[in-house]
Amino acid sequence: MSIAIVEAVFGLQNKIIVAGIGPGGEDYITPAALKKIRAAKFLVGGRRALEQFSAAEQLTCPVTRDLDAPINFIHENLQRGEVVVMVSGDPGYYSLLDLLRKNFPPASIEVVPSISAMQLAFAKLALPWHDATLLSFHGRQPAREALKFSAGKVLGLLTDAEFNSATIARLLIDECGWDKNSIVTICARLSYPDEKISAMTLAAAAQAEPVKNCVLIVQETL
């Protein structure tokens, strides 16, 4: 069924624009996403994103742990105009897009991509990522089978406070068959002025000060 037919059936007129804002620094947001954000009458996003991008004349809704609030805000305002939802990184990679698709017809959603932190991490290492295994520990746990070592395997991992650089390093050594001398590159605060990228063995990372909410790239050798 075409988008035009779906819109006719469901009475859809205005779109929900899911705009990626990149990993944080404004250099990595696409012009297309920034154009949509600046033109929005109704804007949804995390508090930091709203502080960074919103204008005084826009009606805004912060994204917090109460995920019903932005959904209700969109329902209330979608008949009045487009609603732009800002998400960190790229919308197709662990964002609110899943939740929006569960609450609104997919034909009512338009996605405008930007650069994800994972993309930027691999770029910083000048490392191709088409064969990498990309997983997330951010608020979830990937299957141990997906984490298991195999020759030539490269892992790209999102982390959080609990599953950080140290706990994940120990897990890979103890439960997933990775050699303690395999290399993990810790990519923290990507795109910000205080960005820090450091490479060390898994054994060293397991004992070092934990780095939270970062990207880890794990490989046998550099």
GUMIRO-480754 format. One record per residue: y, z, x of N, C-alpha, C, O in turn; residue number from 1; residue in three letters. Coordinates in steps of 0.001 Angstrom, whole numbers, padded with zeros to 6 digits. Example, Ala and Ser with C-alpha at 12.3 -4.5 7.8 and 13.67 -1.06 7.14 Angstrom:
# residues 2
       nv       nw       nu      cav      caw      cau       cv       cw       cu       ov       ow       ou  num  residuo
  -005690   007800   013190  -004500   007800   012300  -003300   007800   013200  -003319   008465   014236    1      ALA
  -002250   007080   012850  -001060   007140   013670   000030   007870   012900   001138   008039   013409    2      SER
//
This chain:
# residues 222
       nv       nw       nu      cav      caw      cau       cv       cw       cu       ov       ow       ou  num  residuo
  -001191   000000   000853   000000   000000   000000   001237   000000   000886   001320   000804   001815    1      MET
   002191  -000869   000629   003381  -000968   001468   004296   000220   001234   004198   000905   000216    2      SER
   005210   000462   002212   006179   001558   002082   007048   001349   000845   007353   002302   000127    3      ILE
   007450   000088   000595   008300  -000186  -000565   007598   000185  -001862   008215   000759  -002759    4      ALA
   006295  -000142  -001969   005536   000194  -003185   005381   001697  -003319   005533   002246  -004410    5      ILE
   005074   002380  -002186   004924   003831  -002228   006225   004493  -002662   006213   005438  -003451    6      VAL
   007356   003993  -002143   008638   004556  -002532   008888   004366  -004032   009421   005256  -004695    7      GLU
   008503   003209  -004558   008688   002954  -005980   007827   003888  -006812   008267   004396  -007844    8      ALA
   006589   004115  -006359   005660   004963  -007103   006113   006411  -007089   006095   007089  -008116    9      VAL
   006529   006891  -005887   006868   008295  -005754   008355   008581  -005938   008784   009732  -005860   10      PHE
   009129   007548  -006179   010552   007760  -006352   011273   008142  -005074   012296   008825  -005111   11      GLY
   010739   007698  -003941   011328   008059  -002661   012519   007165  -002361   012456   005949  -002542   12      LEU
   013593   007768  -001906   014771   007004  -001536   015205   007348  -000114   015223   006489   000768   13      GLN
   015544   008587   000088   015979   009004   001413   014782   009383   002283   013714   009740   001786   14      ASN
   014990   009295   003584   013923   009556   004539   014082   010923   005201   015187   011451   005330   15      LYS
   012962   011467   005607   012941   012587   006551   012833   011963   007933   011837   011309   008242   16      ILE
   013837   012157   008757   013846   011594   010100   013386   012678   011073   014063   013692   011243   17      ILE
   012250   012466   011702   011753   013414   012693   012169   012894   014059   011607   011921   014562   18      VAL
   013154   013547   014654   013760   013067   015894   013356   013939   017067   013628   015139   017081   19      ALA
   012714   013339   018043   012391   014072   019256   013639   014297   020088   014462   013394   020239   20      GLY
   013783   015503   020629   014965   015795   021443   014614   015933   022918   015420   016419   023711   21      ILE
   013406   015502   023284   013028   015557   024686   012675   016961   025137   012611   017880   024320   22      GLY
   012442   017138   026445   012017   018442   026962   013130   019473   027064   012849   020638   027346   23      PRO
   014368   019091   026848   015451   020068   026873   016755   019497   027366   017771   019593   026678   24      GLY
   016751   018908   028539   017961   018325   029082   018367   017081   028311   017514   016275   027940   25      GLY
   019650   016919   028070   020127   015815   027231   019854   014443   027838   019863   013444   027119   26      GLU
   019612   014374   029141   019321   013082   029775   018041   012455   029241   017853   011244   029356   27      ASP
   017160   013263   028659   015845   012764   028261   015684   012590   026757   014574   012345   026284   28      TYR
   016761   012712   026003   016708   012364   024587   017077   010895   024452   018008   010425   025107   29      ILE
   016358   010170   023609   016649   008746   023479   017941   008540   022692   018261   009343   021815   30      THR
   018690   007470   022993   019908   007180   022218   019634   007040   020726   020464   007435   019907   31      PRO
   018478   006482   020362   018152   006310   018940   018034   007655   018234   018513   007814   017111   32      ALA
   017390   008631   018897   017251   009960   018299   018606   010650   018203   018918   011272   017187   33      ALA
   019407   010542   019251   020720   011186   019251   021626   010592   018171   022410   011311   017552   34      LEU
   021519   009293   017948   022316   008635   016908   021956   009185   015530   022840   009448   014714   35      LYS
   020662   009359   015271   020227   009906   013982   020712   011346   013806   021148   011727   012720   36      LYS
   020638   012134   014860   021061   013536   014784   022556   013635   014489   022972   014443   013658   37      ILE
   023346   012837   015148   024795   012896   014964   025231   012397   013588   026272   012810   013077   38      ARG
   024436   011510   012989   024794   010961   011682   024285   011818   010524   024623   011558   009370   39      ALA
   023489   012818   010816   022834   013595   009761   023814   014461   008976   024730   015058   009542   40      ALA
   023605   014519   007672   024309   015486   006836   023521   016782   006766   024091   017867   006654   41      LYS
   022201   016652   006834   021297   017795   006736   020413   017812   007982   019742   016827   008289   42      PHE
   020419   018940   008698   019801   018995   010012   018926   020234   010135   019359   021351   009851   43      LEU
   017690   020018   010563   016716   021095   010762   016340   021124   012241   016201   020075   012871   44      VAL
   016176   022328   012793   015757   022416   014193   015704   023853   014655   016169   024758   013962   45      GLY
   015139   024059   015824   015153   025385   016422   016578   025843   016686   017495   025026   016757   46      GLY
   016761   027134   016830   018115   027676   017001   018806   027086   018230   019990   026750   018177   47      ARG
   018074   026960   019327   018687   026401   020536   019078   024945   020332   020130   024508   020799   48      ARG
   018227   024189   019631   018543   022780   019363   019762   022660   018460   020603   021785   018664   49      ALA
   019861   023535   017464   021021   023501   016573   022300   023853   017330   023349   023252   017097   50      LEU
   022210   024822   018230   023376   025177   019041   023803   024008   019920   024994   023805   020159   51      GLU
   022837   023251   020393   023111   022168   021328   023629   020908   020643   024500   020221   021177   52      GLN
   023085   020599   019443   023340   019294   018858   024094   019293   017535   024665   018264   017175   53      PHE
   024122   020396   016796   024698   020351   015451   026226   020350   015493   026845   020821   016447   54      SER
   026810   019806   014428   028266   019769   014266   028658   020651   013082   027826   020970   012232   55      ALA
   029923   021037   013035   030393   021994   012034   030201   021491   010609   029957   022283   009699   56      ALA
   030310   020177   010410   030230   019632   009051   028798   019449   008562   028597   019097   007399   57      GLU
   027813   019673   009398   026422   019492   008987   025873   020762   008342   026184   021874   008770   58      GLN
   025057   020583   007313   024340   021698   006700   023025   021853   007456   022248   020902   007541   59      LEU
   022766   023038   008007   021632   023206   008909   020645   024258   008412   020969   025126   007601   60      THR
   019430   024140   008935   018378   025118   008651   017595   025357   009936   017014   024417   010478   61      CYS
   017565   026596   010438   016813   026861   011662   015311   026935   011394   014877   027363   010325   62      PRO
   014538   026515   012372   013085   026653   012315   012721   027969   012984   013011   028182   014161   63      VAL
   012081   028851   012218   011621   030142   012734   010136   030266   012394   009479   029274   012082   64      THR
   009629   031457   012455   008221   031664   012083   008000   031441   010585   006879   031175   010151   65      ARG
   009057   031550   009812   008979   031282   008376   009059   029767   008151   010145   029228   007941   66      ASP
   007926   029093   008195   007917   027636   008095   008136   027140   006670   008350   025947   006452   67      LEU
   008084   028050   005702   008397   027641   004325   009882   027308   004178   010256   026467   003360   68      ASP
   010725   027970   004974   012170   027786   004835   012603   026342   005109   013325   025774   004289   69      ALA
   012194   025721   006229   012610   024329   006437   012005   023364   005422   012640   022379   005047   70      PRO
   010770   023646   004972   010154   022779   003956   010954   022848   002665   011212   021823   002034   71      ILE
   011345   024048   002274   012152   024202   001059   013527   023551   001220   014039   022932   000287   72      ASN
   014112   023692   002388   015414   023081   002674   015332   021559   002531   016228   020937   001961   73      PHE
   014274   020976   003039   014108   019519   002928   013940   019114   001468   014567   018158   001012   74      ILE
   013092   019841   000732   012898   019546  -000694   014227   019602  -001453   014497   018758  -002307   75      HIS
   015046   020594  -001138   016300   020799  -001862   017348   019728  -001560   018200   019434  -002398   76      GLU
   017281   019148  -000366   018374   018258   000053   017996   016794   000193   018875   015957   000395   77      ASN
   016723   016462   000093   016299   015092   000351   016860   014109  -000674   017088   012943  -000349   78      LEU
   017084   014562  -001898   017667   013671  -002897   019152   013390  -002636   019728   012455  -003193   79      GLN
   019752   014213  -001784   021187   014075  -001505   021465   013255  -000242   022604   012853  -000006   80      ARG
   020450   013009   000556   020646   012242   001778   019493   012423   002733   018592   013226   002491   81      GLY
   019520   011676   003820   018493   011830   004841   018539   013244   005431   019606   013832   005605   82      GLU
   017360   013762   005728   017254   015043   006417   016650   014777   007791   015566   014204   007903   83      VAL
   017355   015194   008822   016870   014995   010185   016241   016293   010682   016860   017356   010636   84      VAL
   015021   016188   011149   014291   017334   011694   014157   017129   013197   013476   016205   013641   85      VAL
   014797   017979   013971   014707   017892   015428   013487   018662   015926   013262   019807   015535   86      MET
   012713   018026   016784   011546   018684   017380   011598   018506   018890   012079   017489   019388   87      VAL
   011103   019496   019608   011089   019422   021064   010138   018329   021529   009115   018063   020897   88      SER
   010494   017703   022644   009619   016695   023229   009509   015457   022364   010510   014950   021858   89      GLY
   008290   014973   022196   008025   013806   021363   007389   014262   020058   006477   015088   020087   90      ASP
   007839   013752   018911   007321   014224   017618   005814   014041   017427   005191   014776   016661   91      PRO
   005229   013065   018119   003802   012819   017937   002907   013726   018741   001684   013585   018698   92      GLY
   003501   014672   019488   002704   015500   020392   002972   016976   020120   003931   017544   020643   93      TYR
   002107   017607   019285   002185   019028   018960   003583   019422   018462   004301   020178   019116   94      TYR
   003944   018899   017308   005253   019221   016736   005104   019541   015246   003993   019692   014738   95      SER
   006234   019641   014564   006241   019888   013117   005780   018681   012302   005649   018773   011081   96      LEU
   005536   017567   012956   005159   016365   012219   003911   016590   011366   003845   016108   010235   97      LEU
   002925   017315   011890   001720   017613   011100   002067   018338   009809   001584   017978   008735   98      ASP
   002903   019358   009920   003289   020150   008740   004044   019290   007733   003819   019404   006528   99      LEU
   004930   018439   008214   005702   017581   007310   004788   016607   006570   004985   016348   005383  100      LEU
   003803   016073   007261   002868   015131   006614   002021   015816   005547   001545   015159   004621  101      ARG
   001829   017119   005666   001058   017852   004667   001898   018167   003427   001357   018446   002357  102      LYS
   003221   018120   003579   004101   018509   002478   004869   017358   001845   005445   017512   000768  103      ASN
   004881   016195   002515   005612   015035   002002   004783   013774   002225   004010   013711   003181  104      PHE
   004928   012773   001365   004211   011511   001576   004590   010916   002928   005772   010875   003268  105      PRO
   003616   010455   003702   003935   009867   005008   004971   008748   004936   005725   008539   005887  106      PRO
   005013   008022   003803   005980   006932   003669   007417   007431   003616   008351   006647   003783  107      ALA
   007604   008733   003383   008953   009287   003345   009422   009761   004721   010537   010264   004862  108      SER
   008570   009599   005733   008865   010124   007066   009081   008972   008045   008286   008034   008110  109      ILE
   010163   009063   008798   010431   008112   009884   010503   008899   011187   011215   009899   011271  110      GLU
   009774   008454   012197   009722   009158   013473   010531   008400   014518   010368   007192   014690  111      VAL
   011406   009127   015214   012189   008550   016309   011789   009291   017585   012161   010453   017753  112      VAL
   011051   008660   018477   010495   009371   019630   011501   009632   020736   012523   008954   020848  113      PRO
   011189   010628   021548   011884   010876   022813   010814   011183   023857   009636   010893   023646  114      SER
   011217   011760   024967   010315   012026   026076   009711   013418   025937   010435   014382   025686  115      ILE
   008400   013533   026095   007750   014842   026032   007750   015505   027402   007883   014837   028427  116      SER
   007601   016820   027408   007494   017552   028670   006274   017094   029455   006299   017057   030685  117      ALA
   005203   016743   028741   003995   016275   029433   004276   014963   030156   003877   014799   031309  118      MET
   004956   014029   029499   005328   012776   030149   006154   013032   031394   005913   012439   032445  119      GLN
   007123   013912   031270   008018   014181   032387   007281   014844   033538   007559   014550   034700  120      LEU
   006342   015735   033230   005571   016395   034286   004789   015377   035111   004808   015427   036341  121      ALA
   004104   014459   034441   003347   013437   035177   004295   012525   035955   003973   012099   037064  122      PHE
   005452   012226   035385   006422   011392   036087   006918   012078   037359   007092   011424   038387  123      ALA
   007147   013391   037295   007611   014126   038467   006608   014048   039618   006990   014102   040787  124      LYS
   005325   013920   039278   004281   013821   040294   003965   012379   040668   003104   012126   041510  125      LEU
   004670   011426   040034   004363   009996   040222   002882   009751   040000   002229   009034   040758  126      ALA
   002364   010371   038933   000928   010343   038658   000670   009653   037322   001198   010089   036299  127      LEU
  -000132   008585   037307  -000475   007958   036025  -001215   008947   035129  -001955   009803   035614  128      PRO
  -001014   008825   033833  -001655   009788   032926  -002510   009117   031863  -002920   009770   030904  129      TRP
  -002792   007803   032015  -003567   007118   030984  -005020   007608   030926  -005661   007480   029883  130      HIS
  -005549   008160   032012  -006922   008671   032001  -006979   010197   032016  -008065   010771   032106  131      ASP
  -005843   010850   031930  -005821   012316   031977  -006301   012910   030653  -006196   012284   029598  132      ALA
  -006824   014120   030733  -007198   014887   029552  -006033   015807   029208  -005710   016716   029973  133      THR
  -005406   015575   028066  -004201   016298   027668  -004547   017310   026576  -005050   016944   025513  134      LEU
  -004274   018573   026849  -004656   019648   025942  -003533   020673   025855  -002619   020683   026680  135      LEU
  -003613   021532   024848  -002571   022530   024660  -003160   023918   024451  -004090   024106   023666  136      SER
  -002599   024888   025173  -002862   026304   024956  -001697   026961   024218  -001678   028182   024059  137      PHE
  -000739   026175   023771   000449   026729   023127   000115   027101   021683   000128   026248   020795  138      HIS
  -000183   028374   021459  -000530   028845   020123  -001912   028439   019655  -002211   028524   018464  139      GLY
  -002755   028000   020566  -004122   027553   020226  -004974   027617   021482  -004475   027883   022576  140      ARG
  -006260   027370   021312  -007147   027267   022462  -007971   025999   022352  -008655   025797   021349  141      GLN
  -007923   025137   023364  -008772   023946   023326  -010233   024314   023560  -010535   025380   024097  142      PRO
  -011123   023435   023157  -012553   023664   023365  -012856   023740   024856  -012317   022965   025645  143      ALA
  -013713   024669   025234  -014075   024824   026645  -014705   023550   027192  -014530   023223   028366  144      ARG
  -015429   022839   026356  -016079   021607   026808  -015052   020604   027316  -015297   019904   028298  145      GLU
  -013901   020535   026647  -012864   019589   027052  -012229   019974   028381  -011667   019128   029077  146      ALA
  -012320   021257   028730  -011714   021752   029966  -012646   021663   031167  -012201   021824   032304  147      LEU
  -013920   021412   030937  -014897   021462   032023  -014620   020429   033107  -014164   019317   032842  148      LYS
  -014911   020837   034329  -014681   019969   035484  -015629   018780   035484  -016798   018905   035119  149      PHE
  -015121   017637   035893  -015929   016475   036260  -015177   015742   037352  -013952   015830   037433  150      SER
  -015889   015029   038180  -015281   014370   039340  -014158   013435   038900  -014339   012616   037999  151      ALA
  -013009   013563   039535  -011869   012712   039236  -011070   013118   038015  -010089   012455   037677  152      GLY
  -011461   014187   037347  -010778   014606   036126  -009392   015161   036442  -009199   015859   037438  153      LYS
  -008442   014841   035583  -007085   015383   035668  -006753   016023   034326  -006901   015397   033277  154      VAL
  -006311   017256   034367  -005912   017968   033158  -004398   018060   033077  -003734   018332   034078  155      LEU
  -003851   017835   031892  -002459   018130   031594  -002450   019170   030489  -002958   018913   029397  156      GLY
  -001878   020346   030753  -002005   021474   029837  -000644   022059   029469   000174   022341   030345  157      LEU
  -000408   022238   028174   000731   023014   027705   000317   024480   027653  -000828   024788   027322  158      LEU
   001232   025383   027976   000912   026803   028026   001829   027604   027118   002808   027082   026583  159      THR
   001499   028883   026950   002397   029794   026247   002458   031106   027021   002116   031141   028203  160      ASP
   002886   032178   026371   003026   033452   027080   001670   034064   027418   001481   034582   028518  161      ALA
   000729   034007   026481  -000593   034597   026716  -001432   033734   027643  -001995   034228   028620  162      GLU
  -001516   032445   027336  -002268   031529   028189  -001271   030843   029119  -000733   029777   028819  163      PHE
  -001048   031488   030244  -000041   031067   031210  -000720   030514   032463  -001932   030297   032471  164      ASN
   000055   030290   033512  -000500   029681   034722  -001616   030516   035341  -002584   029962   035863  165      SER
  -001493   031848   035289  -002497   032718   035902  -003763   032815   035060  -004869   032667   035581  166      ALA
  -003607   033063   033756  -004797   033222   032919  -005581   031920   032808  -006812   031938   032778  167      THR
  -004882   030795   032745  -005577   029509   032650  -006284   029182   033961  -007392   028645   033944  168      ILE
  -005660   029498   035098  -006306   029265   036389  -007612   030049   036478  -008631   029515   036918  169      ALA
  -007584   031301   036065  -008807   032114   036098  -009865   031547   035162  -011045   031496   035509  170      ARG
  -009447   031126   033987  -010387   030556   033021  -011061   029297   033571  -012269   029122   033412  171      LEU
  -010288   028425   034213  -010860   027190   034742  -011881   027475   035835  -012902   026795   035927  172      LEU
  -011605   028488   036671  -012544   028852   037735  -013778   029533   037158  -014904   029173   037501  173      ILE
  -013575   030508   036289  -014666   031362   035815  -015545   030718   034749  -016746   030981   034695  174      ASP
  -014946   029863   033889  -015695   029378   032731  -015864   027864   032671  -016681   027369   031895  175      GLU
  -015111   027126   033469  -015088   025677   033278  -015529   024876   034503  -015431   023649   034510  176      CYS
  -016011   025563   035535  -016618   024870   036663  -015666   024268   037671  -016089   023475   038512  177      GLY
  -014370   024626   037613  -013418   024095   038584  -013502   024897   039883  -013597   026124   039860  178      TRP
  -013468   024199   041003  -013462   024860   042303  -012151   025622   042480  -011093   025169   042041  179      ASP
  -012233   026767   043117  -011029   027594   043290  -009983   026915   044161  -008810   027288   044129  180      LYS
  -010404   025906   044950  -009460   025192   045811  -008896   023931   045168  -008150   023190   045808  181      ASN
  -009245   023684   043911  -008598   022591   043183  -007103   022900   043060  -006684   024054   043149  182      SER
  -006324   021860   042856  -004866   022004   042885  -004292   022042   041472  -004625   021211   040626  183      ILE
  -003430   023014   041237  -002667   023070   039989  -001185   022945   040341  -000678   023649   041215  184      VAL
  -000509   022045   039650   000937   021908   039797   001593   022537   038579   001327   022144   037443  185      THR
   002448   023511   038825   003115   024256   037755   004515   023678   037571   005353   023742   038470  186      ILE
   004748   023118   036399   006022   022455   036094   006769   023295   035067   006424   023306   033885  187      CYS
   007783   023990   035526   008513   024927   034669   009959   024487   034472   010592   023953   035383  188      ALA
   010467   024721   033266   011875   024424   032929   012219   022961   033200   013304   022652   033692  189      ARG
   011307   022085   032882   011504   020665   033157   012770   020139   032489   013028   020414   031317  190      LEU
   013543   019389   033239   014789   018723   032819   016003   019650   032827   017123   019182   032626  191      SER
   015811   020961   033056   016928   021894   033121   017409   022046   034569   016675   021703   035496  192      TYR
   018619   022548   034777   019122   022705   036146   018248   023597   037026   018202   023415   038242  193      PRO
   017551   024565   036413   016701   025473   037188   015227   025049   037161   014329   025874   037330  194      ASP
   014999   023762   036948   013634   023221   036982   012934   023645   038270   013534   023653   039345  195      GLU
   011652   023997   038142   010879   024388   039320   009485   023793   039227   008792   023970   038225  196      LYS
   009077   023093   040265   007752   022467   040331   007079   022947   041606   007610   022767   042702  197      ILE
   005900   023563   041461   005196   024089   042624   003708   023809   042505   003131   023916   041423  198      SER
   003087   023446   043633   001662   023142   043675   000947   024186   044527   001451   024611   045567  199      ALA
  -000226   024589   044071  -001029   025576   044796  -002478   025464   044347  -002784   024726   043410  200      MET
  -003363   026184   045005  -004753   026186   044564  -004887   027005   043283  -004044   027845   042969  201      THR
  -005965   026738   042556  -006229   027548   041362  -006382   029020   041728  -005928   029899   040994  202      LEU
  -007024   029285   042868  -007214   030669   043301  -005870   031353   043515  -005685   032505   043123  203      ALA
  -004933   030643   044138  -003612   031222   044370  -002867   031434   043058  -002212   032460   042872  204      ALA
  -002964   030473   042153  -002282   030594   040862  -002828   031757   040057  -002086   032421   039333  205      ALA
  -004134   032007   040181  -004757   033100   039442  -004209   034457   039875  -004217   035410   039096  206      ALA
  -003733   034545   041115  -003224   035809   041648  -001701   035882   041642  -001134   036958   041828  207      GLN
  -001041   034760   041433   000420   034721   041513   001062   035242   040225   000389   035448   039215  208      ALA
   002365   035448   040286   003121   035836   039093   002943   034771   038014   003159   033590   038289  209      GLU
   002560   035147   036810   002325   034142   035765   003594   033375   035399   004680   033950   035319  210      PRO
   003444   032084   035182   004529   031247   034689   004183   030871   033253   003108   030331   032993  211      VAL
   005085   031152   032329   004828   030963   030903   005538   029722   030383   006527   029263   030955  212      LYS
   005009   029189   029278   005660   028067   028580   006034   026940   029538   007178   026487   029582  213      ASN
   005045   026507   030295   005240   025447   031274   004186   024371   031053   003398   024449   030110  214      CYS
   004174   023378   031917   003125   022360   031920   002324   022519   033208   002894   022643   034292  215      VAL
   001009   022515   033081   000119   022566   034245  -000591   021224   034385  -001091   020669   033407  216      LEU
  -000628   020712   035604  -001431   019537   035904  -002459   019945   036936  -002112   020404   038024  217      ILE
  -003732   019777   036592  -004830   020254   037433  -005643   019066   037901  -006007   018199   037107  218      VAL
  -005927   019030   039192  -006722   017949   039780  -007437   018476   041022  -007080   019525   041557  219      GLN
  -008453   017733   041475  -009219   018169   042632  -008343   018293   043868  -008382   019308   044563  220      GLU
  -007555   017261   044144  -006658   017245   045284  -005381   016528   044887  -005350   015828   043875  221      THR
  -004343   016694   045661  -003089   015989   045416  -003239   014518   045769  -002287   013750   045632  222      LEU
//
